[in-house]
Amino acid sequence: MPILAGVRPAPPAPLPGVGFALATYIDPTGEAWPLTNLDIGWFTLSEGVSGLDVAPYELTKDAHPRGGSRLRHAQPVERTIIWPLYVYGSDHQEFADRWRALGKAFARTLREGPGWLEIARPNGQRRRIQVIYQEGFEGRGEQGYGIVSDTAVISLYCPDPYWQDSEPVVETREHGAGVDFLSPYPSISSSQVLGETVLHNPGDVEAWPVWTISGPASKVTMTHEDTGESFEITPIGGDLQEGDQVTVATDPPRVRGPNGEVWTAALNWPGAVLWSLRPGPNNVSFQLDGADTGSRVQVEFYPRYEMA
């Protein structure tokens, strides 16, 4: 009986739960691997993709004396994405080279840090999620496969269950020089100045910003007016001068001084709260004591979403 070489299946249909979209895997080195291009030697199968929609949650419940229970807390937990790939070649060697290259690109997340799975919509919107290879790049193990084609059904572990925009939101507020409203004619100052302002988070859930604070400043106070949470930074070793920058990351918490040194002690512990941006408008205020020309606060964050 002749041995069947793998038969190339029909072109892929729209991805389940995604529709007409392009999928790309970005490995830890930054190299992009298209997953929905039929002509490069591999593509995503039309059936079997899962784990792209609403994030999974773990519910903590308390029994209710009248029966049933009451929800006490909903904790988002990691998700698993299943992604089936069909790999083929014009001969065995070409297939083997492609199979090995793809397997290596996914497996290196176990040694070099997470990669990204990115979904691009027809309107140009792109969302991505961090992924770590878990299992599944093993082939079907059936007669006729592994010669010039095979299928891998990959399980990808996502430590953060939420998708995020591929490009960050970046906003800046600067020190504004005072102007005379009536001289030489009626005028107003720019709204993009330090003080009370509104930051909009277009995502579905909270976003964790990175703040870059530029001197001059002798003390910095960042307050979320809606929640009352705040943190203060008192520069170590003297005031921030023009050109000095402090970077504050909120997840994971990290503070770096002008030369990259650890400035965790500059925060007003134990009262400091490195707060997040809630979905929608956030009323916040930035106070820089000793502010002058060059004083600036820049915020950068990636909006996060339940679904791809």
FENBELQUI-V570407 format. One record per residue. RES is the residue in three letters. PHI is phi in whole degrees, -180 to 180 (999 if undefined). OMEGA is omega in degrees with one decimal (* if undefined). D_LAST is the distance of its C-alpha to the last C-alpha in Angstrom with 1 decimal. Layout:
BEGIN
RES;PHI;OMEGA;D_LAST, RES;PHI;OMEGA;D_LAST
END
This chain:
BEGIN
MET;999;179.9;46.2, PRO;-68;176.4;44.1, ILE;-87;-178.1;40.8, LEU;-80;169.6;37.8, ALA;-80;-176.6;35.6, GLY;-53;-179.8;31.9, VAL;-96;-179.2;31.1, ARG;-70;-177.7;28.3, PRO;-74;179.5;26.0, ALA;-66;177.5;25.0, PRO;-54;-175.3;22.3, PRO;-67;173.7;18.7, ALA;-86;176.5;17.4, PRO;-54;-177.6;14.0, LEU;-68;178.5;11.3, PRO;-58;178.9;11.2, GLY;78;-177.9;8.5, VAL;-123;-178.1;7.2, GLY;83;-178.6;10.6, PHE;-76;-176.4;12.3, ALA;-152;176.2;10.3, LEU;-107;179.1;11.4, ALA;-114;179.3;10.5, THR;-138;172.0;12.6, TYR;-103;178.9;13.8, ILE;-114;-174.8;15.7, ASP;-78;-175.5;18.6, PRO;-60;178.0;20.4, THR;-85;-177.9;22.8, GLY;97;179.3;20.3, GLU;-74;-178.0;20.9, ALA;-95;179.3;18.1, TRP;-122;178.4;18.0, PRO;-59;-176.6;16.5, LEU;-114;-177.3;15.2, THR;-128;178.1;15.4, ASN;-107;-173.9;18.9, LEU;-68;-167.8;21.6, ASP;-98;-175.0;24.4, ILE;-105;176.7;24.0, GLY;110;174.7;25.0, TRP;-162;176.3;21.8, PHE;-161;179.5;18.8, THR;-80;176.2;16.1, LEU;-71;-173.7;17.8, SER;-74;179.3;16.7, GLU;-120;174.6;17.2, GLY;113;177.4;16.1, VAL;-69;178.6;12.4, SER;-154;176.8;11.2, GLY;92;-175.6;9.6, LEU;-99;-171.3;5.8, ASP;-98;-171.7;6.4, VAL;-54;-178.5;8.7, ALA;-61;175.8;10.1, PRO;-75;-179.7;13.7, TYR;-131;173.3;16.7, GLU;-108;-174.1;20.3, LEU;-100;172.0;22.8, THR;-102;-173.6;26.2, LYS;-125;174.4;28.6, ASP;-116;177.3;32.3, ALA;-62;179.2;34.7, HIS;-103;-175.4;36.1, PRO;-61;179.3;40.0, ARG;-92;-179.3;39.8, GLY;111;-179.6;37.4, GLY;76;-178.7;33.8, SER;-151;177.3;31.9, ARG;-126;179.8;30.2, LEU;-75;177.2;26.9, ARG;-98;-177.1;27.7, HIS;-159;174.1;24.5, ALA;-115;-175.7;20.8, GLN;-108;174.6;19.6, PRO;-66;-179.0;16.0, VAL;-124;-179.1;16.5, GLU;-59;177.8;15.0, ARG;-117;174.4;12.7, THR;-120;176.7;13.4, ILE;-105;176.0;11.4, ILE;-102;-174.9;13.8, TRP;-136;179.3;13.9, PRO;-86;179.9;17.1, LEU;-121;173.3;18.7, TYR;-107;-177.7;21.9, VAL;-118;-177.9;24.3, TYR;-145;175.2;27.5, GLY;-151;179.0;30.4, SER;-75;174.1;33.6, ASP;-148;-174.6;35.7, HIS;-63;-176.1;35.4, GLN;-66;178.6;35.4, GLU;-64;176.3;32.7, PHE;-61;-177.9;30.5, ALA;-62;179.5;31.5, ASP;-64;179.8;30.7, ARG;-68;179.7;27.2, TRP;-60;-179.5;26.6, ARG;-66;-178.9;28.0, ALA;-63;178.6;26.1, LEU;-65;179.0;22.7, GLY;-59;178.8;23.8, LYS;-64;-178.3;25.1, ALA;-61;178.6;22.0, PHE;-79;-174.6;19.9, ALA;-68;-177.5;22.9, ARG;-67;175.2;23.7, THR;-64;178.9;20.9, LEU;-76;-177.7;23.4, ARG;-115;-170.5;26.0, GLU;-114;-179.6;24.6, GLY;105;-173.4;21.5, PRO;-63;166.4;17.8, GLY;-102;-180.0;16.0, TRP;-131;168.2;12.5, LEU;-106;-175.2;9.9, GLU;-118;177.0;8.4, ILE;-115;-179.9;6.6, ALA;-110;179.9;9.0, ARG;-91;179.7;9.5, PRO;-59;-179.0;13.2, ASN;-83;179.1;13.8, GLY;95;178.5;13.2, GLN;-68;179.9;10.1, ARG;-129;173.6;8.5, ARG;-126;-176.8;6.0, ARG;-139;178.7;7.3, ILE;-143;178.5;8.4, GLN;-70;-178.5;12.1, VAL;-135;174.0;13.4, ILE;-130;-179.5;17.1, TYR;-61;179.0;18.6, GLN;-113;179.8;20.1, GLU;-171;169.7;21.8, GLY;111;179.5;21.9, PHE;-87;-172.2;23.1, GLU;-128;-176.5;26.4, GLY;80;-175.5;26.9, ARG;-81;-179.8;28.1, GLY;66;-179.5;31.6, GLU;-117;-179.7;33.1, GLN;-58;178.8;36.0, GLY;95;178.3;35.1, TYR;-100;-178.7;31.9, GLY;86;178.7;32.0, ILE;-97;174.3;34.4, VAL;-124;178.1;32.5, SER;-164;174.8;29.1, ASP;-166;-178.2;27.2, THR;-122;174.3;23.9, ALA;-116;176.1;21.9, VAL;-106;-168.0;19.5, ILE;-91;171.3;17.9, SER;-102;-178.6;16.8, LEU;-116;178.4;14.7, TYR;-86;-178.6;15.4, CYS;-116;-177.0;13.0, PRO;-62;172.2;15.5, ASP;-102;-173.6;13.2, PRO;-75;-175.9;10.8, TYR;-97;171.6;8.6, TRP;-80;177.3;6.1, GLN;-139;174.9;8.4, ASP;-61;179.1;9.6, SER;-75;177.4;11.4, GLU;-118;-177.6;14.5, PRO;-79;166.5;16.2, VAL;-87;-179.4;18.0, VAL;-127;176.9;21.7, GLU;-133;-176.4;24.5, THR;-132;172.0;28.2, ARG;-124;-173.4;31.1, GLU;-123;173.4;34.6, HIS;-66;-179.7;38.2, GLY;-105;177.2;39.7, ALA;-73;178.9;43.4, GLY;-66;177.6;45.4, VAL;-129;175.3;46.8, ASP;-79;-175.4;49.6, PHE;-58;-173.3;48.3, LEU;-103;-175.3;51.5, SER;-125;-0.2;52.4, PRO;-83;178.2;52.7, TYR;-156;-178.4;50.9, PRO;-54;-177.5;48.3, SER;-151;176.7;45.1, ILE;-131;179.0;42.1, SER;-84;177.0;40.1, SER;-62;177.7;36.6, SER;-77;-176.3;34.0, GLN;-89;-178.5;32.1, VAL;-122;178.0;34.7, LEU;-64;-177.0;34.9, GLY;122;178.4;35.4, GLU;-79;-178.6;33.5, THR;-155;179.6;30.3, VAL;-124;174.0;26.9, LEU;-112;-176.8;23.5, HIS;-105;175.5;20.5, ASN;-104;-177.0;17.1, PRO;-79;-175.7;14.5, GLY;-78;179.4;11.9, ASP;-88;-176.4;11.6, VAL;-134;-177.3;13.6, GLU;-63;175.7;16.3, ALA;-117;-175.9;16.2, TRP;-111;-171.1;18.9, PRO;-82;167.5;20.9, VAL;-114;-178.5;23.3, TRP;-103;171.8;26.6, THR;-120;-174.8;29.1, ILE;-110;-178.3;32.5, SER;-111;178.2;35.3, GLY;-76;12.6;38.9, PRO;-76;174.8;41.6, ALA;-171;176.3;41.1, SER;-103;178.0;43.1, LYS;-162;-177.7;40.6, VAL;-126;176.7;37.0, THR;-127;-178.5;35.7, MET;-116;-172.6;32.0, THR;-127;170.3;31.6, HIS;-93;-172.0;28.8, GLU;-67;-178.0;31.1, ASP;-74;-177.7;29.0, THR;-109;-176.4;29.2, GLY;82;179.5;32.3, GLU;-75;-178.4;30.7, SER;-159;169.1;32.1, PHE;-146;179.6;33.1, GLU;-122;175.2;36.0, ILE;-125;172.7;36.8, THR;-108;-175.0;40.5, PRO;-54;178.8;40.9, ILE;-87;176.7;42.6, GLY;85;178.5;45.9, GLY;122;-176.0;46.2, ASP;-63;171.2;44.4, LEU;-72;177.5;41.6, GLN;-96;177.7;43.2, GLU;-58;-177.4;41.9, GLY;98;175.8;39.4, ASP;-72;179.6;38.7, GLN;-134;172.8;35.0, VAL;-119;179.5;33.5, THR;-113;-179.9;29.9, VAL;-122;174.1;28.4, ALA;-98;-175.8;25.0, THR;-103;179.1;23.9, ASP;-151;-4.3;21.6, PRO;-74;-178.4;23.5, PRO;-62;-179.2;26.6, ARG;-161;177.9;28.6, VAL;-127;180.0;31.3, ARG;-126;179.9;32.9, GLY;-83;-174.8;36.1, PRO;-58;-179.2;37.2, ASN;-108;179.4;38.1, GLY;84;-178.7;35.1, GLU;-75;-180.0;37.1, VAL;-72;-178.1;35.8, TRP;-120;179.2;36.3, THR;-58;-178.2;35.1, ALA;-70;179.5;38.7, ALA;-75;179.3;38.3, LEU;-78;-178.2;36.2, ASN;-84;177.1;38.1, TRP;-67;3.2;37.7, PRO;-91;-174.4;37.6, GLY;-83;-176.1;36.5, ALA;-68;174.2;33.7, VAL;-128;178.1;30.1, LEU;-84;-166.2;27.4, TRP;-77;179.1;25.3, SER;-100;174.8;21.7, LEU;-102;-179.8;20.4, ARG;-74;176.0;19.4, PRO;-58;-179.8;17.0, GLY;90;-177.9;19.0, PRO;-74;176.9;22.4, ASN;-127;177.0;24.1, ASN;-86;-175.1;27.9, VAL;-132;175.6;29.1, SER;-142;178.5;32.3, PHE;-121;177.1;33.3, GLN;-118;176.8;37.0, LEU;-114;175.6;38.5, ASP;-66;-180.0;42.2, GLY;75;-178.5;44.3, ALA;-68;178.8;41.8, ASP;-156;178.8;43.1, THR;-53;-177.7;42.2, GLY;102;178.6;39.3, SER;-67;-171.9;37.8, ARG;-158;170.4;34.1, VAL;-124;175.4;30.9, GLN;-116;177.2;27.6, VAL;-116;177.0;24.3, GLU;-133;178.5;21.1, PHE;-152;177.2;17.8, TYR;-106;174.6;14.1, PRO;-57;-176.9;12.3, ARG;-119;-171.5;9.9, TYR;-136;177.1;7.3, GLU;-69;-170.9;7.2, MET;-129;-179.1;3.8, ALA;-68;*;0.0
END
